[in-house]
Amino acid sequence: MQNRTYKLLDSKLETGHVAPAQFFDGIDTSLLGLVRFTGSRPPEVLTPLQTIADAVSAARKALAMSRPSAAVTPLAAGLHAVRALRANLPSVLSADARYEIDLRLAHKERQFQDALVIASAIRLDALGDDGIVVPGQQLNVSVYAAVNSTEESRLESVTLAGFAGAPPTACAGALVAGKNVTCKANLMIPPHTRLSTPYWTPRSDAARYDFDPDVPFGLPFRPSPFVATFHLTIRGERVDVERSVQFRYSNVIAGEKRSELQVVPPFNVRVDPDIAVFPAADLPPEAELPAEAGSHEHPTHVASAFRWKDIRVTVGNNQKGTSDATVTLSAPAGWQIEPASAPLHFGREDEETTVTFKVRPPAGAHPAEFVLKGVATAGGTQSDLGYEVVEYPHIHRRHVLEKAETRAKVMDVKITPGLHVGYIMGVGDRVPEAIEQLGAAVRLIDPDTLASGDLSQLDDIVVGVRAYERRPDLRANNQRLLQYAENGGTVIVQYQRNEFNEAQYGPYPAKTTSDRVTDEKAPIEVLVPDNPVFTTPNRIGAESWQSWVQERGTYFLGQKDPRYVDLVRSQDPFPYNAGPKTGALVEARTGKGRWIYVGLGLWRQLPAGVDGAYRLMANLLSSGKR
């Protein structure tokens, strides 16, 4: 747990603005302390408060000396006293005093009711026969009430909220040990029920969130609308208890699990990739390029911009039984989409179908960002949303809604054609997909290939973030990468942590550090402007460092052999990380090839669609064409 420091700004206590050792020092939090709001301590308030406090003390004593059911009588007496006081607060009290006292008594009333249910050993449940529901779906709900004590209690009725349909009938009866009171109802999820998703959304302009105003602030999730209220009588007192309607299922690791009802769209529509990049160079197709295209002697011949890109739309059926639909990929006017649409047939719930659309922007399109949206249509109803499931054995299932969209960026970026790039995945990132978007062919390097495969067929080998931490085969066969570079290849190593320092994994001695630049707008100084990394095939200017997200980079190369050359320098604009930082982009010549360390956060910028990051990556990769 992290320590927190709080500063006292104001206080009604006579403390001289000196913060107490504990938050509640000097504040009477007892029931009798509520009389402070009255000013005159009238007996009409003081006496009932003492009665309530005595009931709490008696319940605690009974619980300590006997079993939980022994606390039922004093708890029922305390609940009765709380309700009597709330109903008869003296009219002479000010409106503010009545509000303050009644607010706290309402909490006590709820607490007494909950304690009575626990002390009486009453189990209440409301279960649906499906946990993933769509608006308009029928749902069977069963409610259960059971008791494991001899205390006098009775279920009077059950109220179900959030549904359309008839409530359960005859849901009442005395609660007797060993015998359940069970009721069933066939209900409907209302057609316009809100879909399940967090009630907070990330802001695009800051690392903060916007909150839906209709949810009480501070709750972890929006309360479920599907609620069963059990109306009980315990020792003559009315007790109302709410239970969210849940779905019960089994998990191979956690055993029985439960979740609230998750409301989903009729079809779960997802689009891949998240971003599609269309370089804007107006050149003939790659097949028409001259044979020497992309060579260092002819650097102006680069890959064509307007190749068709594949966009995959996956549609999952959330409805019961069979379903037919049509899927389309909508795009701005002038864009070419093939096919225009595709029919879908689902034989059951949870079945999925993926359709691949080929996409091309209009000729002469200028650099800009566009939106491509996947849409499933059935019976006049459209679904253009998908969702991500968040669930682990130790937590409840939750859904996060996502728009079925991909960002299509016509981008001013060029890359040498025909590149073949090997990628050594580390902890997992989306850089291979970004490289493919540039037009290069990417091959993930597995342990067998790294150990004994023919690496000479590759123009570049890119090492993923923290790969030296996660890939023992990389540590064992690192000499293969160094030999590949000496033979003329280009090795691009993204940021690594301490595991990189356990041996000499670079061509010359070097160690990574915890140095970083955390301001994504921090100025970048290019130290070797004529290096091909900044000139070929893209000119890296000031605009290439704009619109970065979250940070410039991290885990820069620190102590290093002088044969490493720093290409950039940067500095955070605030004093807590003062001083210029190098090691963010470092090049070393080795044999006929190059070894490059990239502490700049390209792994974060590329999935975010940052133009300058794509241009920089294109230049890094283009240098590997031999």
VEXTORLO-191066 format. One record per residue (C-alpha): residue in three letters; x negated, z, y negated. Coordinates in steps of 0.001 Angstrom, whole numbers, plus 500000, padded with zeros to 6 digits. Each point is the difference from the previous one (the first is absolute). Example, Ala and Ser with C-alpha at 12.3 -4.5 7.8 and 13.67 -1.06 7.14 Angstrom:
REM VEXTORLO-191066
ala487700507800504500ser498630499340496560
END
This chain:
REM VEXTORLO-191066
met500000500000500000gln498709499105496555asn499805502674497317arg502209499523496956thr499432501385496534tyr502988500668497745lys499976500826496309leu502571502340498439leu501686498204497111asp502768502473499161ser501613503140501396lys502943502284499276leu498001502930501307glu497879502197497748thr496720498759501480gly498172498961496879his499814496479501411val497772501227502805ala500937498345503301pro500981502449502783ala498176500052503328gln503144498712501744phe502755497767498696phe502729502649500364asp498083503042498773gly502255501903497619ile503140498111501006asp502725501880501874thr501101497658502809ser502285502549501714leu503785499698500139leu500393502967497705gly497693498227497568leu502860497626499167val501464502644497710arg497308499060497478phe502209497069499009thr502892502317499055gly498140501970497358ser502138503145500518arg499818500476503809pro503825500222500455pro501102501741503226glu502277497027500810val496787498072500705leu497552502721500976thr502172501547502736pro500743496721501874leu496329499034499752gln499062503313501584thr502539499345502776ile498451496603500691ala496477501451500003asp501098502765502400ala501484497365502351val496696498109500042ser498098503200500761ala502428500898502770ala499678496538501562arg496214500195499961lys500083503465501563ala502461498906502706leu497858496979500833ala496856502106500213met501601502606502298ser502143497745502201arg500848496355500666pro501010497404497366ser503729500451500688ala499712503578498723ala499504498571496499val503312498095500015thr502139502866498646pro497828500818496947leu499471496286499309ala503756499394500008ala500434502963497660gly497318498638497671leu501589496532499959his503378501571499153ala498424501993497145val498251496930498559arg503221498003499937ala501916502869498470leu497473500379497191arg499898496241499296ala503798499977499749asn500121503046497732leu497068499785497628pro501039501978496898ser501446497821497271val498123502027497396leu496746498421501143ser498670497140497923ala500221496482501363asp496217499946500452ala500060503269501939arg502793498820502273tyr498149496776500668glu496687501689500829ile501580502575502312asp502380497600501750leu497213497458500566arg497992502550501960leu503018501409501817ala500872496480501195his496575499823501638lys500623503385501619glu503377498863501308arg498352497015501689gln497282502231501446phe502495502515501387gln501941497206501731asp496873498542501568ala498874503444501136leu503399500687501578val499812496805502063ile496502500904501221ala500857503622500757ser503111498906501905ala497895497587502110ile502258497058499085arg498697496486500642leu501555497152498007asp499240496329500560ala501260496618498800leu498607497032501930gly500563496259499653asp499596497576502887asp497696497743497939gly497231500829497552ile499473496577498397val503276498893498441val501151497160497770pro502779500166497397gly503348499286501641gln498853501130503465gln502122502221502209leu498397503289501048asn501069502660502474val499317503485498670ser500156503132502137val500056503484498529tyr499113503097501995ala500374503699499352ala498693502602502437val499195503708499931asn497667502166502017ser501290503425499064thr503161502097500223glu500537500112496247glu503476499136498767ser499877496459498628arg502166496910499864leu499671496338499038glu502894499245497662ser499328496304499270val497331497379499395thr499792497652497015leu497975496793500281ala498700498394496796gly498417496631499347phe502117498045502498ala503084497843499954gly502505500698502775ala502045502770501533pro498435503486500230pro499862501808503346thr503286501542501071ala500629503469501374cys496408501020499201ala500633503728500095gly499846502896502389ala498578503423500713leu496261500046500620val499314501615503349ala496619500345501673gly499459497299502602lys502729497693498674asn499587497255497378val502557498786497530thr499501496232499973cys501683497295497963lys499443496253499778ala500886497394497399asn499601496261499638leu498945499351496417met498623497150497924ile496979499742497733pro501565498950496683pro499205496383499016his498218500953496789thr497923502889501312arg496582500294498358leu497150498840502249ser497523502661501102thr496752500085498023pro498089502517497853tyr501592500798496671trp496729499528498164thr498284496686499281pro496398499413498884arg499558498843496445ser498060496826499359asp498376501286496820ala498663503348501221ala499295502090503075arg503369501745499664tyr503538499605501280asp503482499420498648phe502718502201501501asp503662499238500575pro501867502218497513asp502804500913502416val497709501927502394pro499117503643499220phe496392499882498884gly497460501426502422leu501749499170503258pro497755498127502444phe502756497516500868arg503451499028498830pro502545502214501813ser501828498171502765pro503581499026499060phe501109500573503603val500811503696500200ala502157502165502258thr501277503216498426phe500969502666502536his502608502458498734leu499602503269501918thr501332503521499926ile497476502706500880arg501111503637499921gly502893499014497784glu497864498161497456arg500220496272499322val496697498269500670asp499399496339499123val496905498360501474glu498803496431499489arg498111498001502572ser498689496457499488val501254497594502646gln496969499180502132phe498960497721502809arg498297501547503006tyr497448498043502021ser496900500526502121asn496357499346499155val497356499608502683ile497651502365498147ala502258502366498063gly502916500220502453glu503395500338498327lys500046498810496415arg502707499733497382ser500476497971496875glu502594499635497310leu502020496803500139gln497918497168498538val502117497370498249val498415496547500223pro500970496451498959pro501648497772502634phe496714498150500439asn496488501332499619val498201497209498146arg496227500048499594val497647497413498515asp496347499499500873pro497474499731498432asp500516502280497010ile498251497527497736ala499404496257500257val497238498507497872phe500046496351498941pro496740499037498264ala500816497850497007ala497197497449500241asp501640496565499895leu497953498274502703pro500727497620502888pro500695501459503468glu497003501412501825ala500004497090502469glu499260497636497111leu497077501984498658pro496531498485500498ala497928501275502903glu497621501843497692ala502838501934498365gly499140503600499371ser496260499678500483his497657501627497543glu498950496496498871his503627499126499174pro501529503340498930thr502857498402498073his501738498787503164val502191502869501051ala503019500601502208ser503305498482499026ala502563502122498219phe503309498811501310arg499870500342503735trp503214501148501602lys500138503743500560asp501836501641502882ile502479502730499035arg501555501877502916val503448501551499654thr500944502470502727val503665500966500339gly501151502923502129asn503632500560500983asn501298503477499125gln503578499304501047lys501614500896503295gly500200497156502480thr499410496325499345ser499620498475496561asp499359496591498443ala498290499453496675thr498043497519497930val496615500789498481thr498576498357496894leu496970500434497805ser501002499682496372ala497461498757497470pro499928498850496359ala501154496496499165gly497541497304500954trp498408501858502885gln500062498307503399ile501303502108502911glu500143498720503567pro502323500510501739ala502710500545497406ser501701502502502334ala500047501051503641pro502876501247502207leu499662503343501745his501800501394503023phe499652503593501123gly501222501120503390arg499795503707499255glu499123502683497491asp496261500416499169glu499195496393500968glu497658498164497614thr499210496367499208thr497131498664497877val500223496689498154thr496925498383498430phe500618498139496747lys497450497632498507val499720500389496242arg498342497956497264pro500299500349496211pro500836497015497816ala497208497660498993gly498357501025496761ala501140503629500247his498117502199497567pro498558503402500978ala502839502482500152glu501722502367502392phe503244499134501763val502284501725502494leu501024498627503388lys502911501878501563gly501223500084503576val503781500102500377ala502150500338503125thr503633498911499587ala502882500682502367gly503715499708499250gly499432499750496267thr497879503167499942gln496347499781499030ser497171502331500974asp496775499795498020leu498604503431500794gly497856501430502738tyr498750503495500662glu496967501819501264val500486502858502461val497972503143499319glu499996502311502995tyr497553502167501899pro500594502513502816his499949502908497531ile502305498562497303his503470498511499737arg500547496269499850arg500285498547496497his500463496464498707val498451498345496963leu501860496921498782glu497897496988499042lys500997496735498392ala499607497025502345glu497671498299497555thr496518498618499820arg497998499387496871ala498955496364499608lys497101499644497598val498794496696498695met496496501125499150asp497031498518498210val497566500412502899lys497825497628502025ile498139500436503281thr497602497856502012pro502036498176502670gly499595500407503713leu498709503583499949his500020501983503235val499917503742499368gly499480502765502526tyr501553503371499207ile498987503365501458met503025502230499475gly499391503633499080val502751502521499300gly502446497192499285asp500584497892496902arg501678496753498916val496864498122498955pro500064497498502923glu503457498824498946ala498788499565496414ile497041497928501178glu502370497791501974gln502125499553496891leu496942498551498280gly499828497340502694ala497210501306502254ala500372500402503755val499623503648501014arg498973501309503408leu500135503711500759ile496754500983501709asp500613502185503047pro497316502122501725asp499163497276502551thr499478497356497330leu497927502351497894ala497817500877502994ser499415496577501494gly502134497296498342asp498718497002498061leu500022501178496389ser498278496885498730gln503357498182499898leu501052502261497128asp499224499341496332asp500560503636498993ile500464503320501726val501991502600498044val499805503658501028gly503218501923499346val500232503280498124arg498546502988501886ala499203497833503010tyr496753501879500678glu502097503142500313arg502535498556502455arg498059497365501959pro497313501395502337asp499434496424501205leu499089499053496413arg497451502801499786ala498584499033503386asn499760496255499263asn499231500068496295gln496720498172500628arg502090496954500925leu501401499948496444leu496533500315498488gln498702497164502189tyr503034497900499040ala499151500486496317glu496315499217500548asn501018496751501670gly501923498934496896gly503363501739500234thr501691502116497366val500989503563500892ile502460501685497631val500309503752500555gln502914501753498323tyr499786503676499089gln498682502394502640arg499716503772500107asn497409502430501365glu499796498380503433phe498194497101498349asn497206502404499061glu499269501136503565ala497728496996500611gln498663496995498126tyr502940497625500369gly499064497821497054pro497019497620500030tyr498031502538497945pro500314503769499496ala503137500991498070lys502601502761499952thr503587500141498830thr501171502698497597ser503259501450498797asp499567498237496662arg503112498243498791val501725498664496910thr503590501204500030asp501390498309496892glu501209496552501020lys499486498854496405ala496403501200499733pro497750497308498504ile497879497955502416glu496550498889498900val498652496999501914leu496241500528500427val499069496624501518pro502339497491498327asp498448496921501620asn500399501314503548pro502289497677502020val502279502983500629phe501108499605496360thr499810496225499646thr500809498084503179pro502556498664500569asn501849502277497545arg498747501170496635ile500380503787499930gly500779500907496409ala501533502978498258glu503491498964501140ser498959500441503643trp499655503748499457gln503488500400498542ser503131501298501745trp498113501941502667val501903502869501602gln499199503678500562glu496189499811499801arg496961497772499640gly498309501138503174thr498554502831502031tyr497092501049502245phe497443497979498132leu496559499293501376gly497619502569498549gln496382500562500983lys498700496603501112asp496967497821500510pro499027497904496924arg500749496834501962tyr503680500770499443val501255498532496720asp502863501588498065leu502362497337498721val502398502148497918arg500149503320498214ser503023502025498902gln500889503359498521asp503123502130499840pro501173500575496401phe500529503745500424pro497482502886500181tyr500845501270503494asn498203497051501613ala497532499259497262gly497141497571500169pro499553496366501002lys500386499193503697thr498220497301501964gly500229499248503713ala503492498514499755leu498850496457500783val496519499631501470glu498219496987501472ala496932499804502217arg498283496816501141thr498843500201503595gly498371497093501803lys502108496909499315gly503206501918499241arg501528502785497972trp501301503515500550ile502521501193497388tyr501453503487499514val503406500132498263gly501022503416498735leu502508498325497697gly503467500607501386leu500781496433501043trp501786501423503038arg502510501524497569gln500109497219497417leu500570497067502366pro503278501309501511ala501084500805496429gly499572496332499042val497314500519497351asp498798496537498958gly496456501058499187ala499563501650503392tyr500954496748501734arg497557498029497849leu497219502470500728met500701499982503745ala500129496194499989asn496558499899498390leu498566502517502466leu501290497976502940ser499058496605498563ser496349501016499863gly500034500165503789lys500565496262500522arg496648498772501243
END
